[in-house]
Amino acid sequence: MATVATTYRTCPRSGLQFERQAEQLIKAHAFFGVLWLAIGGVLAIGVVLTRWPAVRWLEADTFYMVLTAHGLDMLIFWLIFFEVALLHFCSSVILRSRIAAPKIAWLGFALMVIGSIVNNVAVFRGSSSVMMTSYVPMMAEPAFYLGIILFAVGALIGCGVFFATLVVARREKTYEGSVPLVTFGATTAAIIAVFTLLSGAIIIIPAWLMSMNLMTVDPLIYRTVWWALGHSSQQINVATHVTVWYLVAAIALGAKPMSERVSRFAFFLYILFLQLASAHHLLGDPGLGTAWKVVNTSYFMYLAVLASMLHGLTVPGAMEVAQRQKGYTKGLFEWLRKAPWGNPTFSGVFISIIGFGFLGGITGVMMGTEQLNLIIHNTIYVPGHFHATVVVGTTLTFMALTFYLIPVLFKREMIAPTLAKWQPYLFGFSMYFFCLVMMGAGTLGVSRRHWDMAFQGAALAYEWPGAAYLMMALVGISGVAAVAGGIIYIYITVGSLLWGRKLEGGATSPTFTRLERAAPAAAVQTYGSSGFTAPGTFVLAMVFLVAFVLYYFINWKYLSTLWGLS
């Protein structure tokens, strides 16, 4: 039993037990994450309305400043704040353990808050519009890099506390046997996070010193090491949102994984191979050898893709098995038709799974092929792809989980339940369309970051086809619709905390209590497999495979029209 004085609250709605310090840490990290999401969402309006050629809202200097802040606030600050909250949840709450070293955990949180604010202040002063990639020798002011360093150190502390909490839980025997799959997935994310954040430190610290004229940094080395931060931060997202998929399958449907071993093996493949796929950002770089590029983006990346395909099969498969056990056995898809589509936690996750697989996964593999990469390298296709992974995959998943956490963690009744029911559909489907038209514009060659695709006033203007202008107009329209979905999410979450009816928190105890097999959270917090009787999921997997093959063929066909043989 725990020897440290603390209390455990048992939530009457979920059966989950929240240790006092862990509960406060989860709330604080989640709140600041949503705050940066709100700021990044406001900035997104400026980005999409400027890239819409007929509007071209912001002038060049302002646009690049806004784009820099949007990238950092959304891709780094919002997501990693929420992910550290999930690390504390998956260790302390899932394992019913006290959190290790709470004072150090609060120090890490403080550094994350200070670092994110320092970085944003530097950007909005107007002298650090270097984009998220911040390639040298284009330099920002020192505070820009210092903010990222402080934030990274704080996040690393959060990861350290997570690992220490696993040790505490094991030592104090708060669970039996292997850790639950959700905690195993969070451990995968934490391991990738340590690699990612250390890589960032290795290259951002020299860039900080360079900004103060204390040293110089080779641009090629910077690019290569920076992508171990830039792309691997997305791998933290992937490992975390897949973990949340398993969590939501369990809490919404009582689903257990089809096979614990297969799911854990897929997470293990993430640790071994996901970061190596960062090389696909460097395929256009002349300073790296062809053999290195081919090995990383072909053989290693495909092993990482195999892991995602396994998860893409096992998560909906687990949902199907659980539904069939409840009697939804007619035909291939009654289990799916009778799923709780009115529950925003479930619908948001399922929309995320489909969008991440079909839009993010297929295009990511295509982009990672060296020859095909040259078609769309540095076009707006690239942000089309990563909005499918980061926004449809991770952000929508985190939004869906928030709807579950409002009553369970924050002890508030959710306001506007009808609006919440429709939010995942508005946000998810508008982002589907946003990603598709952005990738379409990229296929036509529209540049990735330039504020004015028409190059108005240039001596040698380029005449784009009308379809390119149409696609970029649709990017603007769908982007505004997605922002509206984001505003609804912020309204519901913040409004629920401010005005939602207070709910009964549940009984507290000085020690954790053993998990009963019939407890509401038992599917999340125990070890076990459900089996492979999921014919509907296998049909969906075959549809995915056909789409994959067709899209691959189309892009090779397109490449052949560009590279004529004589």
Secondary structure as UniProt FT lines:
FT   STRAND          8..10
FT   TURN            12..14
FT   STRAND          17..19
FT   HELIX           20..51
FT   TURN            53..55
FT   HELIX           60..72
FT   HELIX           73..78
FT   HELIX           79..88
FT   HELIX           89..93
FT   TURN            94..96
FT   HELIX           102..122
FT   HELIX           123..127
FT   TURN            131..133
FT   TURN            136..137
FT   HELIX           142..171
FT   TURN            172..173
FT   HELIX           181..211
FT   TURN            212..213
FT   HELIX           219..230
FT   HELIX           232..253
FT   HELIX           260..273
FT   HELIX           275..282
FT   TURN            283..284
FT   TURN            286..287
FT   HELIX           290..294
FT   HELIX           295..300
FT   HELIX           301..325
FT   TURN            326..327
FT   TURN            331..333
FT   HELIX           334..337
FT   TURN            341..342
FT   HELIX           344..355
FT   HELIX           356..361
FT   HELIX           362..367
FT   HELIX           370..376
FT   TURN            377..378
FT   HELIX           381..387
FT   HELIX           388..395
FT   HELIX           396..408
FT   HELIX           417..443
FT   TURN            444..445
FT   TURN            453..454
FT   TURN            456..457
FT   HELIX           466..499
FT   STRAND          508..509
FT   TURN            517..518
FT   TURN            520..521
FT   HELIX           522..525
FT   HELIX           535..562
//
